[in-house]
Amino acid sequence: MMRTPKGARVSYNVQTAVDAEHCLILHHQMTQEGDDRKQLEPMAKAAKAELGQEALTVTADMGYSNGQQFQACEKDSITAYVPPNRTSNPGGEALFERKDFTYHAEQDRYQCPAGQWLMLKQRHKGDRSTKRRSVIAPDAR
């Protein structure tokens, strides 16, 4: 199930392990997990088994970042390169992570831990429309 502002939705999350050298699919799996945080270790193990290697190096995007998954990979001789799952901040200030925000469905808006509201902004350019949430108060950190 995937959580959305309109409630839970039936969804599927397809995982694919690809051999970087030959660009061939080694393994695929469909889950109903709403995110990828628990998928690194099982997919890496399946790829390692398919390749028949004693050790394996894998890369994944930040959605797979999970300390327990890294430890499980390490125990199975799998080296994982995954960036930390947090917003980039070149200024070095402490930032809130997505999990720190609270969604209020009746108002369709989020509140940050500092108590500020993020409002939905829409921008139209030609036939394209984009949506984003931004903080109204400039002093929110």
C-alpha positions in Angstrom: 0.0 0.0 0.0 1.2 3.5 -0.8 0.3 6.4 1.4 -0.9 9.4 -0.4 -2.7 12.6 0.7 -5.9 10.9 -0.4 -5.3 7.8 1.7 -3.8 4.4 1.1 -3.7 3.2 -2.5 -3.0 -0.3 -3.8 0.4 -0.2 -5.5 3.3 -2.3 -6.5 7.0 -1.6 -6.2 9.1 -3.4 -8.8 12.8 -4.0 -7.9 15.4 -4.8 -10.5 19.1 -5.8 -10.1 21.1 -5.0 -13.2 24.7 -6.1 -14.1 26.5 -2.8 -14.7 29.1 -4.3 -17.1 26.6 -6.1 -19.5 23.4 -4.1 -18.7 21.5 -7.4 -18.2 18.8 -7.9 -15.6 20.0 -10.4 -13.0 16.9 -10.5 -10.8 13.6 -8.7 -10.4 11.0 -8.8 -7.7 7.6 -7.2 -7.1 6.7 -6.0 -3.6 3.9 -4.0 -2.0 6.3 -2.1 0.2 5.7 1.7 -0.1 9.4 2.5 -0.3 12.8 0.8 -1.1 14.4 0.9 2.4 14.1 -2.8 3.0 14.9 -3.9 -0.5 18.7 -3.5 -0.8 19.8 -6.7 1.0 17.4 -9.1 -0.6 18.1 -7.7 -4.1 21.8 -7.7 -3.6 21.8 -11.3 -2.3 19.8 -12.4 -5.2 22.2 -10.7 -7.7 25.2 -12.2 -5.9 23.7 -15.7 -6.1 22.8 -15.2 -9.8 26.4 -14.2 -10.5 27.8 -17.0 -8.3 30.4 -14.6 -6.7 31.9 -14.7 -3.3 31.7 -11.0 -2.9 29.8 -8.2 -4.7 29.7 -4.4 -4.9 26.4 -2.7 -5.4 25.2 0.8 -5.9 21.7 2.2 -5.2 20.0 5.6 -4.9 19.3 7.2 -1.5 15.9 5.6 -1.2 17.6 2.4 -0.3 19.6 4.0 2.6 19.0 1.8 5.7 21.6 0.9 8.3 20.2 -2.6 9.0 20.3 -3.3 5.3 23.9 -2.2 5.1 24.8 -4.5 8.0 23.1 -7.5 6.4 24.9 -6.9 3.1 28.2 -6.5 4.9 27.7 -9.9 6.7 27.2 -11.5 3.3 30.3 -9.9 1.7 28.3 -7.3 -0.2 29.7 -3.8 -0.3 26.9 -1.3 -0.8 27.4 2.3 -2.0 24.3 4.3 -1.2 24.1 8.0 -0.3 22.4 8.9 2.9 18.7 9.5 2.7 18.5 13.2 3.6 18.1 16.5 1.9 21.3 17.9 0.5 22.4 21.1 2.2 25.5 22.8 1.0 25.3 25.4 3.8 25.9 22.7 6.4 22.9 23.7 8.6 20.9 21.0 10.3 17.8 20.1 8.2 14.6 18.3 8.9 14.1 15.0 7.1 10.8 14.1 5.4 9.8 11.8 8.2 9.9 14.8 10.6 6.9 16.5 8.9 3.3 15.9 9.8 0.6 15.7 7.2 -2.9 17.1 8.0 -5.3 15.5 5.5 -8.3 17.7 6.3 -6.2 20.8 5.3 -4.1 19.0 2.7 -0.9 20.5 4.1 2.2 19.6 6.1 3.6 21.1 9.3 7.4 21.1 9.9 8.8 20.3 13.4 9.3 24.1 14.0 5.6 24.6 13.7 5.6 26.3 10.3 3.1 25.3 7.5 4.1 24.2 4.1 1.6 25.3 1.5 1.0 23.7 -1.9 2.1 26.0 -4.7 1.2 25.5 -8.4 3.1 26.8 -11.3 1.9 26.7 -14.9 4.2 27.1 -17.9 2.6 26.4 -21.2 1.0 23.0 -21.1 3.1 21.9 -18.1 2.0 22.3 -14.5 4.2 21.7 -11.5 3.3 21.4 -7.8 5.6 21.8 -4.8 5.3 22.6 -1.1 7.1 25.5 0.4 7.4 27.2 3.8 5.4 30.4 4.1 7.3 31.9 7.0 10.9 32.8 6.2 12.2 32.1 9.7 11.5 28.3 9.5 14.7 26.3 9.9 
